Amino acid sequence: MGTNAKEYITPHETMDDRRRRKISDIIFPYPNLSSFYFNFWNKRGDKKTKEDRKFIQGIITDPDFSNKDVRGVNFNKIDDQLAKDMQSPWGSNGWKSSSVTVEIPTGKKQTKAVRKERAQATQDARRHGEVDPEADEFPVHRFKVDNIRHRSLVHVLRSAVEDDHSSRGFHWHGFQEHWQPPDPESPPERVYGELYTSQAFLDAERDLLSSPPEDGCTLPRVIAAYMFWSDATLVAQFGLNKVWPIYLFFGNLSKYVRCRPSARAAHHVAFLPSVRLSLRFFP
Amino acid sequence: MAHCRRELFHAAWKCLLDDEFLEAYRHGIVLTCSDGVVRRVYPRLFTYSADYPEKFVLHYDHGLWH
C-alpha cells in the first residue's frame, strides 16, 4: 500500500523473525487490512486536515484496498472489542476491581468489666450459633472497602517490555560508573546516578545469577526493576476531586527518559478509593 | 483516619502483590524484548516513593524483602 499508513503496522526494520508478527494478529480484531485502514482514518482525530485528505486518497486509490472487504463490517462491535483489549490473556488491559476488609480497633480500653462483658457476649452468640469460635483477640470494627481498581503487575511488565517502544532503551544489566578526578593521583570515584548503576541493583542481579536456573532454561536472566510512586492528587484546578493513584516506573530505563512525560514511562497500577467516603456510612 | 488509610493501603498492596506476581518473582517470565532477544525477566521491587510514613512495613508483610 502506497500510503504512510503502512508504517504504522510494519514491524521495525531491525526486528528479526522472532519478533515478526502476522498482520492479522497486529490488526486484530479487524477482519482485513482495508477495514483497518478505513477505521484508522476515522480515528485520526475529529478535525480532518489536508493531510488526512491526502491520507484517505492514498488509501482508496491503493490497489490493495478493496471496498468489498469493508462492506458489512460492524465497526461498532470492533470498537467495543478494542476497548476490552480482547487479545490480552487478562482482558480489560489487566485491570481488576477488588474489595478489601479493613479492621479498626474500637478504642475501648480493655478493663476487667469490658472483657467480662465481651466474654459474655461471645458466649451468648456462640450459644445461638452466630459466631465462629476463632473470634478476634481484640475487639475490632470491620468495614469493607469496595472498588479498589488495580492492575496486574505482570501484565504491566509484559506490555511495557513487549509492546512499548521505549523498552528498547532498557538497561537489562547493571554496571558501575566511575569518574576520574582531574588529578591523576587521586583514585577514581564511584558515580551514582541511575538505578541500574546502584549497588542494590548489582546485588540483586548477582543474587539472581548465582541462584540455580529454571529447569532446562538457557535464556538470559535479567531483572525488571519496579519503582513505585504514589501520592494523593487533586485532579481539577477547581473543586476537590481527588484520586489516590499508585504509579509504576521501570528503573531499567534511564532517568532522563523515564522522567520525560512524552516517554510515557509511567504506568498506573492502582487507584485507591477515598477513605473518608468509605467511612461515611460507618456506624 | 491515618490508621484507616494505612490499613487500606496495605490491603490494596495485598491485591497488587498477588499470586501471579509472586510466581513471576520466583520463576521469572519469558518475554520477547523489543530488541528481539528472548529473556527470562524477574521482577524485583526497588524503590517506593511516597510521603506516607507507614509505607515500609508493607514489604515485610509479604516476605519479598529477603
HADDOCK unambig.tbl for C-alpha pairs under 7 A between the chains (distance, minus, plus):
assign (segid A and resid 15 and name CA) (segid B and resid 35 and name CA) 6.69 0.50 0.50
assign (segid A and resid 15 and name CA) (segid B and resid 36 and name CA) 5.93 0.50 0.50
assign (segid A and resid 16 and name CA) (segid B and resid 36 and name CA) 6.26 0.50 0.50
assign (segid A and resid 18 and name CA) (segid B and resid 36 and name CA) 6.55 0.50 0.50
assign (segid A and resid 19 and name CA) (segid B and resid 36 and name CA) 5.61 0.50 0.50
assign (segid A and resid 100 and name CA) (segid B and resid 11 and name CA) 6.32 0.50 0.50
assign (segid A and resid 102 and name CA) (segid B and resid 7 and name CA) 6.12 0.50 0.50
assign (segid A and resid 102 and name CA) (segid B and resid 8 and name CA) 6.24 0.50 0.50
assign (segid A and resid 104 and name CA) (segid B and resid 4 and name CA) 6.97 0.50 0.50
assign (segid A and resid 150 and name CA) (segid B and resid 16 and name CA) 6.71 0.50 0.50
assign (segid A and resid 152 and name CA) (segid B and resid 16 and name CA) 6.72 0.50 0.50
assign (segid A and resid 153 and name CA) (segid B and resid 16 and name CA) 6.87 0.50 0.50
assign (segid A and resid 153 and name CA) (segid B and resid 21 and name CA) 6.44 0.50 0.50
assign (segid A and resid 154 and name CA) (segid B and resid 21 and name CA) 5.94 0.50 0.50
assign (segid A and resid 158 and name CA) (segid B and resid 31 and name CA) 6.95 0.50 0.50
assign (segid A and resid 161 and name CA) (segid B and resid 33 and name CA) 5.57 0.50 0.50
assign (segid A and resid 161 and name CA) (segid B and resid 34 and name CA) 6.69 0.50 0.50
assign (segid A and resid 162 and name CA) (segid B and resid 31 and name CA) 6.86 0.50 0.50
assign (segid A and resid 162 and name CA) (segid B and resid 32 and name CA) 6.01 0.50 0.50
assign (segid A and resid 162 and name CA) (segid B and resid 33 and name CA) 5.32 0.50 0.50
assign (segid A and resid 162 and name CA) (segid B and resid 34 and name CA) 5.79 0.50 0.50
assign (segid A and resid 165 and name CA) (segid B and resid 34 and name CA) 6.81 0.50 0.50
assign (segid A and resid 167 and name CA) (segid B and resid 34 and name CA) 6.46 0.50 0.50
assign (segid A and resid 168 and name CA) (segid B and resid 34 and name CA) 5.62 0.50 0.50
assign (segid A and resid 168 and name CA) (segid B and resid 35 and name CA) 5.96 0.50 0.50
assign (segid A and resid 214 and name CA) (segid B and resid 27 and name CA) 6.92 0.50 0.50
assign (segid A and resid 219 and name CA) (segid B and resid 38 and name CA) 6.87 0.50 0.50
assign (segid A and resid 219 and name CA) (segid B and resid 39 and name CA) 5.51 0.50 0.50
assign (segid A and resid 219 and name CA) (segid B and resid 40 and name CA) 6.00 0.50 0.50
assign (segid A and resid 220 and name CA) (segid B and resid 39 and name CA) 5.22 0.50 0.50
assign (segid A and resid 220 and name CA) (segid B and resid 40 and name CA) 6.11 0.50 0.50
assign (segid A and resid 221 and name CA) (segid B and resid 39 and name CA) 6.06 0.50 0.50
assign (segid A and resid 221 and name CA) (segid B and resid 40 and name CA) 4.89 0.50 0.50
assign (segid A and resid 221 and name CA) (segid B and resid 41 and name CA) 6.03 0.50 0.50
assign (segid A and resid 222 and name CA) (segid B and resid 39 and name CA) 6.90 0.50 0.50
assign (segid A and resid 222 and name CA) (segid B and resid 40 and name CA) 6.27 0.50 0.50
assign (segid A and resid 222 and name CA) (segid B and resid 41 and name CA) 5.05 0.50 0.50
assign (segid A and resid 222 and name CA) (segid B and resid 42 and name CA) 6.15 0.50 0.50
assign (segid A and resid 223 and name CA) (segid B and resid 41 and name CA) 5.62 0.50 0.50
assign (segid A and resid 223 and name CA) (segid B and resid 42 and name CA) 4.84 0.50 0.50
assign (segid A and resid 223 and name CA) (segid B and resid 43 and name CA) 5.84 0.50 0.50
assign (segid A and resid 223 and name CA) (segid B and resid 44 and name CA) 6.56 0.50 0.50
assign (segid A and resid 224 and name CA) (segid B and resid 41 and name CA) 6.24 0.50 0.50
assign (segid A and resid 224 and name CA) (segid B and resid 42 and name CA) 5.80 0.50 0.50
assign (segid A and resid 224 and name CA) (segid B and resid 43 and name CA) 4.62 0.50 0.50
assign (segid A and resid 224 and name CA) (segid B and resid 44 and name CA) 5.99 0.50 0.50
assign (segid A and resid 225 and name CA) (segid B and resid 43 and name CA) 6.20 0.50 0.50
assign (segid A and resid 225 and name CA) (segid B and resid 44 and name CA) 5.24 0.50 0.50
assign (segid A and resid 225 and name CA) (segid B and resid 45 and name CA) 5.94 0.50 0.50
assign (segid A and resid 225 and name CA) (segid B and resid 46 and name CA) 6.05 0.50 0.50
assign (segid A and resid 226 and name CA) (segid B and resid 43 and name CA) 6.84 0.50 0.50
assign (segid A and resid 226 and name CA) (segid B and resid 44 and name CA) 5.95 0.50 0.50
assign (segid A and resid 226 and name CA) (segid B and resid 45 and name CA) 4.75 0.50 0.50
assign (segid A and resid 226 and name CA) (segid B and resid 46 and name CA) 5.78 0.50 0.50
assign (segid A and resid 227 and name CA) (segid B and resid 45 and name CA) 6.43 0.50 0.50
assign (segid A and resid 227 and name CA) (segid B and resid 46 and name CA) 5.69 0.50 0.50
assign (segid A and resid 227 and name CA) (segid B and resid 47 and name CA) 4.75 0.50 0.50
assign (segid A and resid 227 and name CA) (segid B and resid 48 and name CA) 5.82 0.50 0.50
assign (segid A and resid 228 and name CA) (segid B and resid 47 and name CA) 6.16 0.50 0.50
assign (segid A and resid 228 and name CA) (segid B and resid 48 and name CA) 4.63 0.50 0.50
assign (segid A and resid 228 and name CA) (segid B and resid 49 and name CA) 6.17 0.50 0.50
assign (segid A and resid 229 and name CA) (segid B and resid 48 and name CA) 5.65 0.50 0.50
assign (segid A and resid 229 and name CA) (segid B and resid 49 and name CA) 4.63 0.50 0.50
assign (segid A and resid 229 and name CA) (segid B and resid 50 and name CA) 5.86 0.50 0.50
assign (segid A and resid 230 and name CA) (segid B and resid 49 and name CA) 6.54 0.50 0.50
assign (segid A and resid 230 and name CA) (segid B and resid 50 and name CA) 5.31 0.50 0.50
assign (segid A and resid 231 and name CA) (segid B and resid 50 and name CA) 5.99 0.50 0.50
assign (segid A and resid 231 and name CA) (segid B and resid 51 and name CA) 6.91 0.50 0.50
assign (segid A and resid 275 and name CA) (segid B and resid 5 and name CA) 6.26 0.50 0.50
